[in-house]
Every structure is written in structure tokens, then in C-alpha cells.
Amino acid sequence: MGEAGSYKLLDYIKHWFVDPNNKTGCRYLVIDADNQPVPLAFYEANGFKYMFSSELQECEYRNIDKSIGLKTRMMYFDLMLLN
């Protein structure tokens, strides 16, 4: 699937969760994105925000030694933005 297809898939998932016929009661989509520039930029371009303001803060929360670093970054999308 190309990048355009990935954008469409994320848009479909976002709108499916806010569809009146969907009764899941979700407010946030949460992902663990590879901590690499391309995937992080992709999710940022799709409206996802970082759960922590810095990698250091996320390391501390997840109890990961900061010298090792993060393989993934926790990100979220607030579905209320679609209403």
C-alpha cells in the first residue's frame, strides 16, 4: 500500500469510530510508532500527537534507560476533533 493508501486507511479508521452506528465508545486512537523520522512524520501529518513532550519523559514513564533510547514513540489522535 502506498502512502496515499495509508492516509486513506487512517481516515477510514478515524471516521469509522465516530460513525453514529459504531457503538465502541472510543475517544482516542493510540499507536506505538517506530521512533524513526519517516513513520513519525507520517503520523504527525495524520494529526497524531505525542503522548509525552520529550523522549526523556517517555523513557522515565516507561522505565526505559535513557541511554538505550526508545524504539517506539507513543502517539494519539483525539477523535473529538472530527465532530
Distance bins in CASP14 RR format, pairs under 12 A and 6 or more apart:
PFRMAT RR
TARGET T0000
AUTHOR 0000-0000-0000
RMODE 2
METHOD distances of the structure
MODEL  1
1 7 0 0 0 0 1 0 0 0 0 0 0
1 8 0 0 0 0 1 0 0 0 0 0 0
1 9 1 0 0 1 0 0 0 0 0 0 0
1 10 0 0 0 0 0 1 0 0 0 0 0
2 8 0 0 0 0 1 0 0 0 0 0 0
2 9 0 0 0 0 1 0 0 0 0 0 0
2 42 0 0 0 0 0 1 0 0 0 0 0
3 9 0 0 0 0 0 1 0 0 0 0 0
3 10 0 0 0 0 0 1 0 0 0 0 0
3 38 0 0 0 0 1 0 0 0 0 0 0
3 39 0 0 0 0 0 1 0 0 0 0 0
3 41 0 0 0 0 0 1 0 0 0 0 0
3 42 1 0 0 1 0 0 0 0 0 0 0
3 45 0 0 0 0 1 0 0 0 0 0 0
3 46 0 0 0 0 0 1 0 0 0 0 0
4 10 0 0 0 0 0 1 0 0 0 0 0
4 11 0 0 0 0 0 1 0 0 0 0 0
4 42 0 0 0 0 0 1 0 0 0 0 0
4 45 0 0 0 0 0 1 0 0 0 0 0
5 11 0 0 0 0 1 0 0 0 0 0 0
5 12 0 0 0 0 1 0 0 0 0 0 0
5 42 0 0 0 0 0 1 0 0 0 0 0
5 46 0 0 0 0 0 1 0 0 0 0 0
6 12 0 0 0 0 0 1 0 0 0 0 0
6 13 0 0 0 0 0 1 0 0 0 0 0
6 38 0 0 0 0 0 1 0 0 0 0 0
6 39 0 0 0 0 0 1 0 0 0 0 0
6 42 1 0 0 1 0 0 0 0 0 0 0
6 43 0 0 0 0 0 1 0 0 0 0 0
6 45 0 0 0 0 0 1 0 0 0 0 0
6 46 0 0 0 0 1 0 0 0 0 0 0
7 13 0 0 0 0 0 1 0 0 0 0 0
7 14 0 0 0 0 0 1 0 0 0 0 0
7 42 0 0 0 0 1 0 0 0 0 0 0
7 43 0 0 0 0 0 1 0 0 0 0 0
7 45 1 0 0 1 0 0 0 0 0 0 0
7 46 1 0 0 1 0 0 0 0 0 0 0
7 47 0 0 0 0 0 1 0 0 0 0 0
8 14 0 0 0 0 0 1 0 0 0 0 0
8 15 0 0 0 0 0 1 0 0 0 0 0
8 46 0 0 0 0 0 1 0 0 0 0 0
9 15 0 0 0 0 0 1 0 0 0 0 0
9 16 0 0 0 0 0 1 0 0 0 0 0
9 42 0 0 0 0 0 1 0 0 0 0 0
9 46 0 0 0 0 1 0 0 0 0 0 0
10 16 0 0 0 0 0 1 0 0 0 0 0
10 17 0 0 0 0 0 1 0 0 0 0 0
10 29 0 0 0 0 1 0 0 0 0 0 0
10 31 0 0 0 0 1 0 0 0 0 0 0
10 33 0 0 0 0 0 1 0 0 0 0 0
10 42 0 0 0 0 1 0 0 0 0 0 0
10 43 0 0 0 0 1 0 0 0 0 0 0
10 44 0 0 0 0 0 1 0 0 0 0 0
10 45 0 0 0 0 1 0 0 0 0 0 0
10 46 1 0 1 0 0 0 0 0 0 0 0
10 47 0 0 0 0 1 0 0 0 0 0 0
10 48 0 0 0 0 1 0 0 0 0 0 0
10 75 0 0 0 0 0 1 0 0 0 0 0
10 77 0 0 0 0 1 0 0 0 0 0 0
10 79 0 0 0 0 0 1 0 0 0 0 0
10 82 0 0 0 0 0 1 0 0 0 0 0
11 17 0 0 0 0 0 1 0 0 0 0 0
11 18 0 0 0 0 0 1 0 0 0 0 0
11 29 0 0 0 0 0 1 0 0 0 0 0
11 45 0 0 0 0 0 1 0 0 0 0 0
11 46 1 0 0 1 0 0 0 0 0 0 0
11 47 0 0 0 0 0 1 0 0 0 0 0
11 77 0 0 0 0 0 1 0 0 0 0 0
11 82 0 0 0 0 1 0 0 0 0 0 0
12 18 0 0 0 0 0 1 0 0 0 0 0
12 19 0 0 0 0 0 1 0 0 0 0 0
12 22 0 0 0 0 0 1 0 0 0 0 0
12 29 0 0 0 0 0 1 0 0 0 0 0
12 46 0 0 0 0 0 1 0 0 0 0 0
13 19 0 0 0 0 0 1 0 0 0 0 0
13 22 0 0 0 0 0 1 0 0 0 0 0
13 24 0 0 0 0 0 1 0 0 0 0 0
13 26 0 0 0 0 0 1 0 0 0 0 0
13 29 1 0 0 1 0 0 0 0 0 0 0
13 31 0 0 0 0 0 1 0 0 0 0 0
13 46 0 0 0 0 0 1 0 0 0 0 0
13 48 0 0 0 0 0 1 0 0 0 0 0
13 77 0 0 0 0 1 0 0 0 0 0 0
13 79 0 0 0 0 1 0 0 0 0 0 0
13 82 0 0 0 0 0 1 0 0 0 0 0
14 22 0 0 0 0 0 1 0 0 0 0 0
14 26 0 0 0 0 0 1 0 0 0 0 0
14 27 0 0 0 0 0 1 0 0 0 0 0
14 28 0 0 0 0 0 1 0 0 0 0 0
14 29 1 0 0 1 0 0 0 0 0 0 0
14 31 0 0 0 0 0 1 0 0 0 0 0
14 46 0 0 0 0 1 0 0 0 0 0 0
14 47 0 0 0 0 1 0 0 0 0 0 0
14 48 0 0 0 0 0 1 0 0 0 0 0
14 76 0 0 0 0 0 1 0 0 0 0 0
14 77 1 0 0 1 0 0 0 0 0 0 0
14 78 0 0 0 0 0 1 0 0 0 0 0
14 79 1 0 0 1 0 0 0 0 0 0 0
14 80 0 0 0 0 0 1 0 0 0 0 0
14 81 0 0 0 0 1 0 0 0 0 0 0
14 82 1 0 0 1 0 0 0 0 0 0 0
14 83 0 0 0 0 0 1 0 0 0 0 0
15 21 0 0 0 0 0 1 0 0 0 0 0
15 22 0 0 0 0 1 0 0 0 0 0 0
15 29 0 0 0 0 0 1 0 0 0 0 0
15 77 0 0 0 0 0 1 0 0 0 0 0
15 79 0 0 0 0 1 0 0 0 0 0 0
15 81 0 0 0 0 0 1 0 0 0 0 0
15 82 1 0 0 1 0 0 0 0 0 0 0
15 83 0 0 0 0 0 1 0 0 0 0 0
16 22 1 0 1 0 0 0 0 0 0 0 0
16 23 0 0 0 0 0 1 0 0 0 0 0
16 24 0 0 0 0 1 0 0 0 0 0 0
16 26 0 0 0 0 1 0 0 0 0 0 0
16 29 0 0 0 0 0 1 0 0 0 0 0
16 79 0 0 0 0 0 1 0 0 0 0 0
16 82 0 0 0 0 0 1 0 0 0 0 0
17 23 0 0 0 0 0 1 0 0 0 0 0
17 24 1 0 0 1 0 0 0 0 0 0 0
17 25 1 0 0 1 0 0 0 0 0 0 0
17 26 1 0 1 0 0 0 0 0 0 0 0
17 27 0 0 0 0 1 0 0 0 0 0 0
17 28 0 0 0 0 1 0 0 0 0 0 0
17 29 1 0 0 1 0 0 0 0 0 0 0
17 30 0 0 0 0 0 1 0 0 0 0 0
17 77 0 0 0 0 1 0 0 0 0 0 0
17 78 0 0 0 0 0 1 0 0 0 0 0
17 79 1 0 1 0 0 0 0 0 0 0 0
17 80 0 0 0 0 0 1 0 0 0 0 0
17 81 0 0 0 0 0 1 0 0 0 0 0
17 82 0 0 0 0 1 0 0 0 0 0 0
17 83 0 0 0 0 0 1 0 0 0 0 0
18 24 0 0 0 0 1 0 0 0 0 0 0
18 25 0 0 0 0 1 0 0 0 0 0 0
18 26 0 0 0 0 1 0 0 0 0 0 0
18 27 0 0 0 0 1 0 0 0 0 0 0
18 28 0 0 0 0 0 1 0 0 0 0 0
18 29 0 0 0 0 0 1 0 0 0 0 0
18 77 0 0 0 0 0 1 0 0 0 0 0
18 78 0 0 0 0 0 1 0 0 0 0 0
18 79 1 0 1 0 0 0 0 0 0 0 0
18 80 0 0 0 0 1 0 0 0 0 0 0
18 81 0 0 0 0 1 0 0 0 0 0 0
18 82 1 0 1 0 0 0 0 0 0 0 0
18 83 1 0 0 1 0 0 0 0 0 0 0
19 25 0 0 0 0 0 1 0 0 0 0 0
19 26 0 0 0 0 0 1 0 0 0 0 0
19 79 0 0 0 0 0 1 0 0 0 0 0
19 82 0 0 0 0 1 0 0 0 0 0 0
19 83 0 0 0 0 0 1 0 0 0 0 0
20 83 0 0 0 0 0 1 0 0 0 0 0
22 79 0 0 0 0 0 1 0 0 0 0 0
24 79 0 0 0 0 0 1 0 0 0 0 0
25 79 0 0 0 0 1 0 0 0 0 0 0
25 80 0 0 0 0 0 1 0 0 0 0 0
26 76 0 0 0 0 0 1 0 0 0 0 0
26 77 0 0 0 0 0 1 0 0 0 0 0
26 78 0 0 0 0 0 1 0 0 0 0 0
26 79 1 0 0 1 0 0 0 0 0 0 0
26 80 0 0 0 0 0 1 0 0 0 0 0
26 82 0 0 0 0 0 1 0 0 0 0 0
27 76 0 0 0 0 1 0 0 0 0 0 0
27 77 0 0 0 0 1 0 0 0 0 0 0
27 78 1 0 0 1 0 0 0 0 0 0 0
27 79 1 0 1 0 0 0 0 0 0 0 0
27 80 1 0 0 1 0 0 0 0 0 0 0
27 81 0 0 0 0 0 1 0 0 0 0 0
27 82 0 0 0 0 0 1 0 0 0 0 0
27 83 0 0 0 0 0 1 0 0 0 0 0
28 48 0 0 0 0 0 1 0 0 0 0 0
28 49 0 0 0 0 1 0 0 0 0 0 0
28 51 0 0 0 0 1 0 0 0 0 0 0
28 74 0 0 0 0 0 1 0 0 0 0 0
28 75 0 0 0 0 0 1 0 0 0 0 0
28 76 1 0 1 0 0 0 0 0 0 0 0
28 77 1 0 0 1 0 0 0 0 0 0 0
28 78 1 0 1 0 0 0 0 0 0 0 0
28 79 1 0 0 1 0 0 0 0 0 0 0
28 80 0 0 0 0 1 0 0 0 0 0 0
28 81 0 0 0 0 0 1 0 0 0 0 0
28 82 0 0 0 0 0 1 0 0 0 0 0
29 43 0 0 0 0 1 0 0 0 0 0 0
29 46 0 0 0 0 1 0 0 0 0 0 0
29 47 0 0 0 0 1 0 0 0 0 0 0
29 48 1 0 0 1 0 0 0 0 0 0 0
29 49 0 0 0 0 0 1 0 0 0 0 0
29 51 0 0 0 0 0 1 0 0 0 0 0
29 74 0 0 0 0 0 1 0 0 0 0 0
29 75 0 0 0 0 1 0 0 0 0 0 0
29 76 1 0 0 1 0 0 0 0 0 0 0
29 77 1 0 1 0 0 0 0 0 0 0 0
29 78 0 0 0 0 1 0 0 0 0 0 0
29 79 1 0 0 1 0 0 0 0 0 0 0
29 80 0 0 0 0 0 1 0 0 0 0 0
29 81 0 0 0 0 0 1 0 0 0 0 0
29 82 0 0 0 0 0 1 0 0 0 0 0
30 43 0 0 0 0 0 1 0 0 0 0 0
30 48 0 0 0 0 1 0 0 0 0 0 0
30 49 0 0 0 0 0 1 0 0 0 0 0
30 50 0 0 0 0 0 1 0 0 0 0 0
30 51 1 0 0 1 0 0 0 0 0 0 0
30 72 0 0 0 0 0 1 0 0 0 0 0
30 73 0 0 0 0 0 1 0 0 0 0 0
30 74 1 0 0 1 0 0 0 0 0 0 0
30 75 1 0 0 1 0 0 0 0 0 0 0
30 76 1 0 1 0 0 0 0 0 0 0 0
30 77 0 0 0 0 1 0 0 0 0 0 0
30 78 0 0 0 0 0 1 0 0 0 0 0
30 79 0 0 0 0 0 1 0 0 0 0 0
31 39 0 0 0 0 1 0 0 0 0 0 0
31 40 0 0 0 0 0 1 0 0 0 0 0
31 42 0 0 0 0 0 1 0 0 0 0 0
31 43 1 0 0 1 0 0 0 0 0 0 0
31 44 0 0 0 0 0 1 0 0 0 0 0
31 46 0 0 0 0 1 0 0 0 0 0 0
31 47 0 0 0 0 0 1 0 0 0 0 0
31 48 1 0 0 1 0 0 0 0 0 0 0
31 49 0 0 0 0 0 1 0 0 0 0 0
31 50 0 0 0 0 0 1 0 0 0 0 0
31 51 0 0 0 0 1 0 0 0 0 0 0
31 72 0 0 0 0 1 0 0 0 0 0 0
31 73 0 0 0 0 1 0 0 0 0 0 0
31 74 1 0 0 1 0 0 0 0 0 0 0
31 75 1 0 1 0 0 0 0 0 0 0 0
31 76 1 0 0 1 0 0 0 0 0 0 0
31 77 0 0 0 0 1 0 0 0 0 0 0
32 39 0 0 0 0 0 1 0 0 0 0 0
32 40 0 0 0 0 0 1 0 0 0 0 0
32 43 0 0 0 0 0 1 0 0 0 0 0
32 48 0 0 0 0 0 1 0 0 0 0 0
32 50 0 0 0 0 0 1 0 0 0 0 0
32 51 0 0 0 0 1 0 0 0 0 0 0
32 58 0 0 0 0 0 1 0 0 0 0 0
32 62 0 0 0 0 0 1 0 0 0 0 0
32 70 0 0 0 0 1 0 0 0 0 0 0
32 71 0 0 0 0 1 0 0 0 0 0 0
32 72 1 0 1 0 0 0 0 0 0 0 0
32 73 1 0 0 1 0 0 0 0 0 0 0
32 74 1 0 1 0 0 0 0 0 0 0 0
32 75 1 0 0 1 0 0 0 0 0 0 0
32 76 0 0 0 0 0 1 0 0 0 0 0
33 39 1 0 1 0 0 0 0 0 0 0 0
33 40 1 0 1 0 0 0 0 0 0 0 0
33 41 0 0 0 0 1 0 0 0 0 0 0
33 42 1 0 0 1 0 0 0 0 0 0 0
33 43 1 0 1 0 0 0 0 0 0 0 0
33 44 0 0 0 0 1 0 0 0 0 0 0
33 45 0 0 0 0 0 1 0 0 0 0 0
33 46 0 0 0 0 0 1 0 0 0 0 0
33 47 0 0 0 0 0 1 0 0 0 0 0
33 48 1 0 0 1 0 0 0 0 0 0 0
33 49 0 0 0 0 0 1 0 0 0 0 0
33 50 0 0 0 0 1 0 0 0 0 0 0
33 51 0 0 0 0 0 1 0 0 0 0 0
33 58 0 0 0 0 0 1 0 0 0 0 0
33 70 0 0 0 0 0 1 0 0 0 0 0
33 71 0 0 0 0 0 1 0 0 0 0 0
33 72 1 0 0 1 0 0 0 0 0 0 0
33 73 1 0 1 0 0 0 0 0 0 0 0
33 74 0 0 0 0 1 0 0 0 0 0 0
33 75 1 0 1 0 0 0 0 0 0 0 0
33 76 0 0 0 0 0 1 0 0 0 0 0
33 77 0 0 0 0 0 1 0 0 0 0 0
34 40 1 0 0 1 0 0 0 0 0 0 0
34 41 0 0 0 0 0 1 0 0 0 0 0
34 42 0 0 0 0 1 0 0 0 0 0 0
34 43 0 0 0 0 1 0 0 0 0 0 0
34 70 0 0 0 0 1 0 0 0 0 0 0
34 71 1 0 0 1 0 0 0 0 0 0 0
34 72 1 0 0 1 0 0 0 0 0 0 0
34 73 0 0 0 0 1 0 0 0 0 0 0
34 74 0 0 0 0 0 1 0 0 0 0 0
34 75 0 0 0 0 0 1 0 0 0 0 0
35 41 0 0 0 0 0 1 0 0 0 0 0
35 43 0 0 0 0 0 1 0 0 0 0 0
35 50 0 0 0 0 0 1 0 0 0 0 0
35 52 0 0 0 0 0 1 0 0 0 0 0
35 55 1 0 0 1 0 0 0 0 0 0 0
35 58 0 0 0 0 1 0 0 0 0 0 0
35 59 0 0 0 0 0 1 0 0 0 0 0
35 62 0 0 0 0 0 1 0 0 0 0 0
35 64 0 0 0 0 0 1 0 0 0 0 0
35 68 0 0 0 0 0 1 0 0 0 0 0
35 69 1 0 0 1 0 0 0 0 0 0 0
35 70 1 0 1 0 0 0 0 0 0 0 0
35 71 1 0 1 0 0 0 0 0 0 0 0
35 72 1 0 1 0 0 0 0 0 0 0 0
35 73 1 0 1 0 0 0 0 0 0 0 0
35 74 0 0 0 0 0 1 0 0 0 0 0
35 75 0 0 0 0 0 1 0 0 0 0 0
36 42 0 0 0 0 1 0 0 0 0 0 0
36 43 0 0 0 0 0 1 0 0 0 0 0
36 70 0 0 0 0 0 1 0 0 0 0 0
36 71 0 0 0 0 1 0 0 0 0 0 0
36 72 0 0 0 0 1 0 0 0 0 0 0
36 73 0 0 0 0 1 0 0 0 0 0 0
37 43 0 0 0 0 0 1 0 0 0 0 0
37 44 0 0 0 0 0 1 0 0 0 0 0
37 73 0 0 0 0 0 1 0 0 0 0 0
38 44 0 0 0 0 0 1 0 0 0 0 0
38 45 0 0 0 0 0 1 0 0 0 0 0
39 45 0 0 0 0 0 1 0 0 0 0 0
39 46 0 0 0 0 0 1 0 0 0 0 0
39 48 0 0 0 0 0 1 0 0 0 0 0
39 71 0 0 0 0 0 1 0 0 0 0 0
39 72 0 0 0 0 1 0 0 0 0 0 0
39 73 0 0 0 0 1 0 0 0 0 0 0
39 75 0 0 0 0 1 0 0 0 0 0 0
40 46 0 0 0 0 0 1 0 0 0 0 0
40 47 0 0 0 0 0 1 0 0 0 0 0
40 48 0 0 0 0 1 0 0 0 0 0 0
40 49 0 0 0 0 0 1 0 0 0 0 0
40 50 0 0 0 0 1 0 0 0 0 0 0
40 55 0 0 0 0 0 1 0 0 0 0 0
40 70 0 0 0 0 0 1 0 0 0 0 0
40 72 0 0 0 0 1 0 0 0 0 0 0
40 73 1 0 0 1 0 0 0 0 0 0 0
40 74 0 0 0 0 0 1 0 0 0 0 0
40 75 1 0 0 1 0 0 0 0 0 0 0
41 47 0 0 0 0 0 1 0 0 0 0 0
41 48 0 0 0 0 0 1 0 0 0 0 0
41 73 0 0 0 0 0 1 0 0 0 0 0
41 75 0 0 0 0 0 1 0 0 0 0 0
42 48 0 0 0 0 1 0 0 0 0 0 0
42 75 0 0 0 0 0 1 0 0 0 0 0
43 49 0 0 0 0 1 0 0 0 0 0 0
43 50 0 0 0 0 1 0 0 0 0 0 0
43 51 0 0 0 0 0 1 0 0 0 0 0
43 72 0 0 0 0 0 1 0 0 0 0 0
43 73 0 0 0 0 1 0 0 0 0 0 0
43 74 0 0 0 0 0 1 0 0 0 0 0
43 75 1 0 1 0 0 0 0 0 0 0 0
43 76 0 0 0 0 1 0 0 0 0 0 0
43 77 0 0 0 0 1 0 0 0 0 0 0
44 50 0 0 0 0 1 0 0 0 0 0 0
44 73 0 0 0 0 0 1 0 0 0 0 0
44 75 0 0 0 0 1 0 0 0 0 0 0
44 76 0 0 0 0 0 1 0 0 0 0 0
44 77 0 0 0 0 0 1 0 0 0 0 0
45 75 0 0 0 0 0 1 0 0 0 0 0
45 77 0 0 0 0 0 1 0 0 0 0 0
46 75 0 0 0 0 1 0 0 0 0 0 0
46 76 0 0 0 0 0 1 0 0 0 0 0
46 77 1 0 0 1 0 0 0 0 0 0 0
46 81 0 0 0 0 0 1 0 0 0 0 0
47 75 0 0 0 0 1 0 0 0 0 0 0
47 76 0 0 0 0 1 0 0 0 0 0 0
47 77 1 0 1 0 0 0 0 0 0 0 0
47 78 0 0 0 0 1 0 0 0 0 0 0
47 79 0 0 0 0 0 1 0 0 0 0 0
47 81 1 0 0 1 0 0 0 0 0 0 0
47 82 0 0 0 0 0 1 0 0 0 0 0
48 73 0 0 0 0 1 0 0 0 0 0 0
48 74 0 0 0 0 1 0 0 0 0 0 0
48 75 1 0 1 0 0 0 0 0 0 0 0
48 76 1 0 0 1 0 0 0 0 0 0 0
48 77 1 0 1 0 0 0 0 0 0 0 0
48 78 0 0 0 0 1 0 0 0 0 0 0
48 79 0 0 0 0 0 1 0 0 0 0 0
48 81 0 0 0 0 0 1 0 0 0 0 0
49 73 0 0 0 0 0 1 0 0 0 0 0
49 74 0 0 0 0 0 1 0 0 0 0 0
49 75 1 0 0 1 0 0 0 0 0 0 0
49 76 1 0 0 1 0 0 0 0 0 0 0
49 77 1 0 0 1 0 0 0 0 0 0 0
49 78 1 0 0 1 0 0 0 0 0 0 0
49 81 0 0 0 0 0 1 0 0 0 0 0
50 57 0 0 0 0 1 0 0 0 0 0 0
50 58 1 0 0 1 0 0 0 0 0 0 0
50 61 0 0 0 0 0 1 0 0 0 0 0
50 70 0 0 0 0 0 1 0 0 0 0 0
50 72 0 0 0 0 0 1 0 0 0 0 0
50 73 1 0 0 1 0 0 0 0 0 0 0
50 74 1 0 0 1 0 0 0 0 0 0 0
50 75 1 0 1 0 0 0 0 0 0 0 0
50 76 0 0 0 0 1 0 0 0 0 0 0
50 77 0 0 0 0 0 1 0 0 0 0 0
51 57 0 0 0 0 1 0 0 0 0 0 0
51 58 1 0 0 1 0 0 0 0 0 0 0
51 61 0 0 0 0 1 0 0 0 0 0 0
51 62 0 0 0 0 0 1 0 0 0 0 0
51 70 0 0 0 0 0 1 0 0 0 0 0
51 72 0 0 0 0 0 1 0 0 0 0 0
51 73 0 0 0 0 1 0 0 0 0 0 0
51 74 1 0 1 0 0 0 0 0 0 0 0
51 75 1 0 0 1 0 0 0 0 0 0 0
51 76 1 0 1 0 0 0 0 0 0 0 0
51 77 0 0 0 0 0 1 0 0 0 0 0
51 78 0 0 0 0 0 1 0 0 0 0 0
52 58 1 1 0 0 0 0 0 0 0 0 0
52 59 0 0 0 0 1 0 0 0 0 0 0
52 60 0 0 0 0 1 0 0 0 0 0 0
52 61 1 0 0 1 0 0 0 0 0 0 0
52 62 0 0 0 0 1 0 0 0 0 0 0
52 64 0 0 0 0 0 1 0 0 0 0 0
52 70 0 0 0 0 1 0 0 0 0 0 0
52 72 0 0 0 0 0 1 0 0 0 0 0
52 73 0 0 0 0 1 0 0 0 0 0 0
52 74 1 0 0 1 0 0 0 0 0 0 0
52 75 0 0 0 0 1 0 0 0 0 0 0
52 76 0 0 0 0 0 1 0 0 0 0 0
53 60 0 0 0 0 0 1 0 0 0 0 0
53 61 0 0 0 0 0 1 0 0 0 0 0
53 73 0 0 0 0 0 1 0 0 0 0 0
53 74 0 0 0 0 0 1 0 0 0 0 0
54 60 0 0 0 0 1 0 0 0 0 0 0
54 61 0 0 0 0 0 1 0 0 0 0 0
54 66 0 0 0 0 0 1 0 0 0 0 0
54 69 0 0 0 0 0 1 0 0 0 0 0
54 70 0 0 0 0 0 1 0 0 0 0 0
54 73 0 0 0 0 0 1 0 0 0 0 0
55 61 0 0 0 0 0 1 0 0 0 0 0
55 62 0 0 0 0 0 1 0 0 0 0 0
55 64 0 0 0 0 1 0 0 0 0 0 0
55 66 1 0 0 1 0 0 0 0 0 0 0
55 67 0 0 0 0 0 1 0 0 0 0 0
55 68 0 0 0 0 0 1 0 0 0 0 0
55 69 1 0 0 1 0 0 0 0 0 0 0
55 70 1 0 1 0 0 0 0 0 0 0 0
55 71 0 0 0 0 0 1 0 0 0 0 0
55 72 0 0 0 0 0 1 0 0 0 0 0
55 73 1 0 0 1 0 0 0 0 0 0 0
55 74 0 0 0 0 0 1 0 0 0 0 0
56 62 0 0 0 0 0 1 0 0 0 0 0
56 64 0 0 0 0 0 1 0 0 0 0 0
56 65 0 0 0 0 0 1 0 0 0 0 0
56 66 1 0 1 0 0 0 0 0 0 0 0
56 67 0 0 0 0 0 1 0 0 0 0 0
56 69 0 0 0 0 1 0 0 0 0 0 0
56 70 0 0 0 0 1 0 0 0 0 0 0
57 64 0 0 0 0 0 1 0 0 0 0 0
57 66 0 0 0 0 0 1 0 0 0 0 0
57 70 0 0 0 0 0 1 0 0 0 0 0
57 73 0 0 0 0 0 1 0 0 0 0 0
57 74 0 0 0 0 0 1 0 0 0 0 0
58 64 1 0 0 1 0 0 0 0 0 0 0
58 66 0 0 0 0 1 0 0 0 0 0 0
58 69 0 0 0 0 1 0 0 0 0 0 0
58 70 1 0 0 1 0 0 0 0 0 0 0
58 71 0 0 0 0 0 1 0 0 0 0 0
58 72 0 0 0 0 1 0 0 0 0 0 0
58 73 1 0 0 1 0 0 0 0 0 0 0
58 74 1 0 0 1 0 0 0 0 0 0 0
58 75 0 0 0 0 0 1 0 0 0 0 0
59 65 1 0 0 1 0 0 0 0 0 0 0
59 66 1 0 1 0 0 0 0 0 0 0 0
59 67 0 0 0 0 1 0 0 0 0 0 0
59 68 0 0 0 0 1 0 0 0 0 0 0
59 69 1 0 0 1 0 0 0 0 0 0 0
59 70 1 0 0 1 0 0 0 0 0 0 0
59 71 0 0 0 0 0 1 0 0 0 0 0
59 72 0 0 0 0 0 1 0 0 0 0 0
59 73 0 0 0 0 0 1 0 0 0 0 0
59 74 0 0 0 0 0 1 0 0 0 0 0
60 66 1 0 0 1 0 0 0 0 0 0 0
60 69 0 0 0 0 0 1 0 0 0 0 0
60 70 0 0 0 0 0 1 0 0 0 0 0
61 70 0 0 0 0 0 1 0 0 0 0 0
61 73 0 0 0 0 0 1 0 0 0 0 0
61 74 0 0 0 0 1 0 0 0 0 0 0
62 68 0 0 0 0 0 1 0 0 0 0 0
62 69 0 0 0 0 1 0 0 0 0 0 0
62 70 1 0 0 1 0 0 0 0 0 0 0
62 71 0 0 0 0 0 1 0 0 0 0 0
62 72 0 0 0 0 1 0 0 0 0 0 0
62 73 0 0 0 0 0 1 0 0 0 0 0
62 74 0 0 0 0 1 0 0 0 0 0 0
63 70 0 0 0 0 0 1 0 0 0 0 0
64 70 1 0 0 1 0 0 0 0 0 0 0
64 71 0 0 0 0 1 0 0 0 0 0 0
64 72 0 0 0 0 0 1 0 0 0 0 0
64 73 0 0 0 0 0 1 0 0 0 0 0
64 74 0 0 0 0 0 1 0 0 0 0 0
END
